[in-house]
Amino acid sequence: MEDDEYWAFDTADGMLLSLRLTVPEVNRESEPDRSVWDAAEAATGTLRLSVLKNFGRAPAVERWCDPTGSELFGFYTAEADGFVGGASRSRLVVAEGTYLLAADSILTGWSIEDPARFICGDAVPASVYGTKPDIRLPALLVEFFRLVTVENVDRLEDGDQDLKRGLEELADRLQAVGDGGESRALEILNKVRQVLEDFA
């Protein structure tokens, strides 16, 4: 079975080549202490694996996105991000604006600045990946995170028409941005449409 996260290492020297992170479907209710993480030591570099092989791991279990869409966090433990008494916090820069978060040298989560840049999928050409998005896209991504959650799936199953209308309105806004040439909006739109079709 394919793992939700995949970490690829160079078999010659054991250095991290790439990693695929999965955004959780559960929103964290409380905002993480961003000021503490921002103050944590940030080292630019990579990881080296002692046993030379690629591996998969379980994905993060909670997400939190800044209301402006400027930063996205993923955490591997619910309502915990390593801020226990005396924990030593650090960040490893693995790509521009992309950090692995550690507490006492134990991986606890990750953060990505301007996450709309990295939306990918069948609708997004490789040449677009990582480029500056349409200025409207971050807000639409935030709205997607707000509406498309595990809890809201239950509400849709119960026939919540207000939520359905919210998704339909988001689909219209995404279509408008996609029609302007922003393929990443179309990728989100595909996911919104799938949700609507599942509960038509």
C-alpha positions in Angstrom: 0.0 0.0 0.0 1.3 3.5 -0.9 2.3 5.5 2.1 0.8 9.0 2.6 4.2 10.5 3.0 7.3 9.5 1.1 10.8 10.4 1.9 13.4 9.8 -0.8 17.1 9.6 -0.1 20.2 9.4 -2.3 21.5 5.8 -2.1 25.0 7.1 -2.7 25.4 9.4 0.3 22.1 9.0 2.3 21.1 12.7 1.8 17.4 13.7 1.6 16.5 14.2 -2.1 12.7 14.9 -1.8 9.7 14.4 0.4 6.0 14.3 -0.3 3.9 15.7 2.5 0.1 15.1 2.8 -2.1 17.9 4.2 -4.4 16.5 6.9 -8.1 16.8 6.7 -8.5 17.9 10.3 -8.2 21.5 11.3 -6.5 22.3 14.5 -8.8 24.5 16.6 -6.1 26.5 18.4 -3.4 28.5 16.7 0.1 27.1 17.2 2.6 29.4 18.9 4.0 30.8 15.7 6.1 33.4 17.4 8.0 30.7 19.3 8.5 28.6 16.2 9.7 31.7 14.3 12.2 32.4 17.1 13.5 28.8 17.0 16.9 28.2 15.4 16.6 27.6 11.7 19.3 25.6 10.1 19.6 25.4 6.3 20.5 21.9 5.2 19.1 18.5 4.7 18.8 15.1 6.4 21.1 12.1 6.1 19.8 8.6 6.6 22.1 6.1 8.2 20.4 3.2 6.5 20.4 3.9 2.8 16.8 3.4 1.7 13.7 5.4 1.0 10.7 5.1 3.4 7.1 6.1 3.9 5.6 7.3 7.1 2.2 8.2 8.5 1.1 11.7 7.6 0.4 14.6 9.9 -2.9 14.4 11.7 -3.8 18.1 12.0 -3.4 21.2 9.9 -3.5 24.9 10.7 -3.5 27.6 8.1 -3.0 31.3 8.7 -6.3 33.2 7.9 -4.5 35.0 5.1 -3.1 31.8 3.6 0.4 32.9 4.2 1.6 29.8 6.2 0.4 26.3 6.6 1.4 23.9 9.5 1.1 20.2 9.8 1.5 18.4 13.1 2.0 14.7 13.7 0.3 14.7 17.1 -3.2 16.1 17.8 -3.1 19.4 19.8 0.6 19.0 20.5 3.5 20.7 18.7 6.5 20.0 21.0 5.9 22.9 23.4 6.4 21.0 26.6 8.4 22.4 29.4 12.0 22.9 28.5 11.7 21.4 25.0 14.5 22.5 22.7 12.9 23.7 19.4 14.5 23.8 16.0 13.6 24.2 12.4 15.3 22.6 9.4 15.0 24.5 6.1 14.6 21.8 3.4 13.3 24.2 0.7 12.5 27.8 0.3 10.0 28.7 3.0 9.6 25.0 3.9 10.6 23.8 7.4 10.6 20.5 9.3 9.8 21.3 13.0 11.6 19.4 15.8 11.3 19.4 19.6 14.2 17.9 21.5 15.4 16.5 18.1 12.1 14.7 17.5 10.2 15.5 14.4 6.9 17.1 15.5 5.6 18.8 12.3 6.3 21.0 9.3 5.4 24.4 8.0 5.2 25.9 4.5 5.2 29.6 3.7 2.8 30.7 0.9 1.5 27.2 0.5 -0.7 28.0 -2.5 2.6 28.0 -4.5 2.9 24.3 -4.1 -0.6 23.1 -5.0 0.0 20.3 -7.5 -2.0 17.7 -9.4 -3.3 16.7 -12.8 -4.5 20.2 -13.6 -1.2 21.9 -12.7 1.7 21.9 -15.3 5.1 21.2 -13.8 6.2 24.7 -15.0 3.7 26.3 -12.6 4.8 24.4 -9.4 6.4 26.8 -6.9 5.7 30.0 -8.8 3.8 33.0 -7.4 0.1 32.3 -7.5 -2.8 34.6 -8.4 -3.3 37.0 -5.5 -6.8 35.6 -5.0 -5.7 32.0 -4.6 -4.4 32.0 -0.9 -7.8 33.2 0.4 -9.6 30.5 -1.7 -7.2 27.9 -0.2 -8.1 29.0 3.3 -11.8 28.7 2.5 -11.2 25.2 1.1 -9.5 24.2 4.3 -12.4 25.7 6.3 -15.1 23.9 4.4 -13.5 20.5 3.4 -12.9 18.7 6.7 -13.7 15.3 8.2 -16.3 16.9 10.4 -18.0 18.6 7.4 -18.2 15.4 5.5 -20.5 14.2 8.3 -22.6 17.3 8.0 -22.9 16.7 4.2 -24.0 13.2 4.9 -26.7 14.7 7.2 -27.9 16.9 4.3 -26.5 20.3 5.5 -27.7 22.6 2.7 -25.8 25.7 4.0 -22.5 23.8 3.8 -23.4 22.6 0.3 -24.1 26.1 -0.8 -20.8 27.3 0.7 -19.0 24.7 -1.4 -20.9 25.7 -4.5 -20.0 29.3 -4.0 -16.4 28.3 -3.5 -16.5 26.3 -6.7 -17.8 29.4 -8.6 -15.0 31.6 -7.2 -12.4 28.9 -8.1 -13.7 28.6 -11.6 -13.4 32.4 -12.1 -9.8 32.4 -11.0 -9.1 29.3 -13.0 -10.6 30.9 -16.1 -8.0 33.6 -15.6 -5.2 31.1 -16.1 -4.5 30.0 -12.6 -4.3 26.2 -13.0 -3.9 25.6 -9.2 -7.4 27.0 -8.7 -8.7 24.4 -11.1 -7.0 21.7 -9.1 -8.7 22.8 -5.9 -12.0 23.1 -7.9 -11.7 19.5 -9.0 -11.6 18.4 -5.3 -14.5 20.6 -4.4 -16.5 19.2 -7.3 -15.7 15.7 -6.2 -17.0 16.4 -2.7 -20.2 17.9 -4.2 -20.7 14.9 -6.5 -20.2 12.5 -3.6 -23.1 14.1 -1.8 -25.3 15.2 -4.6 
